[in-house]
Amino acid sequence: MVATRRPYTPGQPKLRHYPPQKSVDAVGSGEQDARMTIGQRTAGRFAIASGIVTLAAAVVLLIFFAVEAPALVESGDVDRITVFGSANDALIAVSLMLLLPVAAFVARVGEPRRLQPVAGFVGLAGLGMGTIFMFTTALRVIDYGTNSILIGVAFATVGAWLLALNVPVGATELFGRGARWAGVLAGLGFLSTGVFAAIAGPSATADPTTLLSSPLLVAVLGLGMAGLHLATPVWAILSGRRWVAADKRSAPMAPVGQSGG
């Protein structure tokens, strides 16, 4: 069947036809490109929102260490609810929950024989557990020692997800170079925080002062906090902006005189 061009009628807007464009710059195969536009803008917006919430959590955490942490450690009652401590826990829970659509998106767009699809499902599990147990931490419905072990497992899973996504060389095609390296640091941060929570959580319940006197554990906690509160939002925001911008450029046609994206 031969396609025919419709005659132009005066008064109708002229349409400029654009060649097909890739949804994300420099993505490898054409088969992957076709899937990239499905949920891409939504995933990007959720990623940006997660990054913003994580930055807010970082500010709240600094206030907690400056205002509430000294008295909390001195009292030894780590199960006590504090305003800024619980607010930080709740914000981290929200930021993890906002990354769930991102994990689902990455699992869907990765090529079948590559690591992204499997990592996406691992990420969904870790992010889901992390969301639940960070909320239980904020509300102190489970004792701190038990809850910290559960959070440790969840955060280690999220760290493995981020490393599996960002360490492979091909990750630059999906996330961009800067976001990829931020994702590696974020993965290491989640792993460090998870190890600290799983090992030190029960000890913190028994004697938080002795725990903080260990240089090794303090270094692990510091690396973890930096990766979680700083590298993670950079990765999320840069990746989200990349996906949203690429999705806007993928429109096939636009009226003359108007922008195509």
C-alpha positions in Angstrom: 0.0 0.0 0.0 1.5 3.4 -1.0 1.0 6.3 1.3 -0.3 9.5 -0.2 0.1 13.0 1.1 -3.0 14.9 1.9 -3.5 18.2 0.0 -2.8 21.3 2.0 -5.9 23.3 2.9 -5.5 27.1 3.6 -5.9 27.8 7.3 -4.4 24.5 8.5 -1.2 24.7 10.5 1.8 23.3 8.6 3.5 20.5 10.3 7.3 20.0 10.3 8.3 16.3 10.4 11.3 15.4 12.5 13.3 12.2 12.2 12.9 9.7 15.1 15.1 10.5 18.1 16.5 8.4 20.9 14.8 8.8 24.2 18.1 8.9 26.1 21.3 10.2 24.5 23.8 7.6 23.3 21.7 4.5 24.3 23.0 1.4 22.6 20.4 -0.7 20.7 17.3 0.4 18.8 15.2 -2.2 20.6 16.2 -0.6 23.9 15.4 2.9 22.6 11.8 1.9 21.9 11.3 0.9 25.5 13.0 3.9 27.0 10.1 6.3 26.5 7.7 4.1 28.6 7.5 5.8 32.0 10.7 7.7 31.4 9.4 11.2 32.3 7.6 9.8 35.4 10.7 8.0 36.6 12.7 11.1 36.1 10.4 13.2 38.1 10.3 10.7 41.0 14.1 10.6 41.0 14.3 14.4 41.2 11.8 14.5 44.0 13.7 11.8 45.9 16.9 13.7 45.6 15.3 16.9 46.9 13.8 15.0 49.9 17.2 13.4 50.7 18.9 16.9 50.7 16.2 18.0 53.2 17.0 15.0 55.3 20.7 15.9 55.3 19.8 19.4 56.7 17.6 17.9 59.4 20.3 15.4 60.3 22.9 18.1 60.9 20.4 19.9 63.2 19.8 16.6 65.0 23.6 16.0 65.6 24.0 19.6 66.8 20.9 19.9 69.0 19.6 16.5 70.1 22.3 13.8 69.7 24.6 14.8 72.6 21.8 14.6 75.2 20.4 11.4 73.6 23.8 9.6 73.8 24.4 10.8 77.3 21.0 9.5 78.5 21.6 6.1 76.8 17.9 6.0 75.8 18.3 5.6 72.0 14.7 4.4 71.7 13.4 7.8 72.7 11.6 9.8 70.0 13.2 13.1 69.1 11.9 15.7 66.8 14.8 16.0 64.4 15.9 12.4 64.6 12.5 11.1 63.8 12.0 13.7 61.1 15.3 12.6 59.4 14.2 8.9 59.5 10.8 9.8 58.0 12.3 11.9 55.2 14.7 9.0 54.3 11.7 6.7 54.2 9.9 9.0 51.8 13.0 9.4 49.6 13.4 5.6 49.4 9.7 5.2 48.5 10.1 7.8 45.7 12.9 5.7 44.2 10.5 2.7 43.8 9.3 3.9 40.3 12.9 4.4 39.4 13.8 0.8 40.2 10.8 -0.4 38.3 11.8 1.8 35.3 15.4 0.6 35.2 14.2 -3.1 35.5 11.9 -2.6 32.5 14.3 -0.8 30.1 17.4 -2.8 30.7 18.3 -5.3 28.0 17.3 -8.9 29.0 20.8 -10.3 29.3 22.3 -7.3 31.1 22.5 -6.6 34.8 19.9 -3.7 35.0 16.7 -5.9 34.9 17.9 -8.1 37.7 19.3 -5.2 39.7 16.0 -3.4 39.3 14.1 -6.2 41.1 16.8 -6.3 43.8 16.4 -2.5 44.2 12.6 -2.9 44.6 13.1 -5.3 47.4 15.7 -3.2 49.2 13.8 0.1 48.7 10.6 -1.5 49.9 12.2 -2.9 53.1 14.1 0.4 53.7 10.9 2.4 53.4 9.0 0.2 55.9 11.8 0.0 58.5 12.8 3.7 58.3 9.1 4.5 59.1 9.2 2.0 62.1 12.4 3.7 63.2 10.9 7.1 63.1 7.9 6.0 65.1 10.0 3.7 67.4 7.4 0.9 67.1 10.3 -1.7 67.1 13.2 -1.5 69.5 16.2 0.2 68.0 18.5 -2.8 68.2 16.2 -5.0 66.2 15.2 -2.3 63.8 18.7 -1.3 63.0 19.6 -4.9 61.9 16.6 -4.9 59.5 17.6 -1.5 58.2 21.1 -2.7 57.7 19.9 -5.5 55.5 17.7 -3.2 53.5 20.4 -0.5 53.0 23.0 -3.1 52.0 20.5 -4.4 49.4 20.0 -0.8 48.1 23.7 -0.3 48.0 24.2 -3.5 45.9 21.4 -2.3 43.6 23.1 1.1 43.1 26.5 -0.5 42.5 25.1 -3.0 40.0 23.5 -0.2 38.1 26.4 2.2 38.0 29.6 0.2 38.1 29.3 -1.3 34.6 30.8 0.8 31.8 27.6 0.9 29.9 25.8 2.7 32.8 27.0 6.0 31.3 24.5 5.6 28.5 21.6 5.4 30.9 22.7 7.8 33.7 25.4 10.1 32.2 29.0 10.2 33.4 28.6 12.4 36.4 25.5 10.7 37.7 27.2 7.3 37.2 30.1 8.1 39.5 27.7 9.7 42.1 25.7 6.5 41.9 28.9 4.4 42.7 29.6 6.6 45.8 25.9 6.4 46.8 26.1 2.6 46.6 29.2 2.5 48.8 27.5 4.8 51.2 24.4 2.6 51.5 26.6 -0.4 52.0 28.6 1.3 54.7 25.5 2.5 56.5 24.0 -1.0 56.3 27.1 -2.6 57.7 27.2 -0.1 60.5 23.5 -0.5 61.3 23.6 -4.3 61.3 26.8 -4.5 63.4 26.5 -1.5 65.7 22.7 -1.3 66.2 22.4 -3.7 69.2 25.6 -2.2 70.7 24.1 1.3 70.4 21.1 0.1 72.5 23.4 -1.2 75.2 26.0 1.5 75.4 26.0 4.3 72.7 29.0 6.1 74.3 31.3 3.2 73.9 30.1 2.7 70.3 31.0 6.2 69.3 34.5 5.8 70.8 35.5 3.3 68.1 37.3 5.2 65.3 36.6 2.4 62.8 32.8 2.4 63.3 32.7 6.2 63.3 34.6 6.3 60.0 32.2 3.7 58.5 29.2 5.7 59.7 30.7 9.0 58.3 31.3 7.4 54.9 27.8 6.0 54.9 26.1 9.2 55.9 28.1 11.2 53.2 27.1 8.7 50.5 23.5 8.5 51.6 22.8 12.1 52.1 25.0 13.7 49.5 26.0 11.3 46.7 22.5 9.7 46.4 20.6 13.0 45.8 23.2 14.0 43.2 22.8 10.7 41.4 19.0 10.9 41.6 18.6 14.5 40.4 21.1 14.3 37.6 19.6 11.0 36.3 16.1 12.4 36.6 16.9 15.6 34.7 18.5 13.5 32.0 15.5 11.3 31.5 13.0 14.1 31.6 15.0 16.2 29.1 15.4 13.3 26.7 11.7 12.5 26.9 10.8 16.0 26.0 13.1 15.8 22.9 11.5 12.6 21.7 8.3 14.3 20.2 8.0 13.2 16.5 6.4 16.4 15.1 5.5 19.9 16.1 3.7 22.8 14.4 5.9 25.2 12.5 7.0 28.1 14.7 6.7 26.1 17.9 9.4 24.2 19.8 9.6 20.5 19.3 10.4 19.8 22.9 
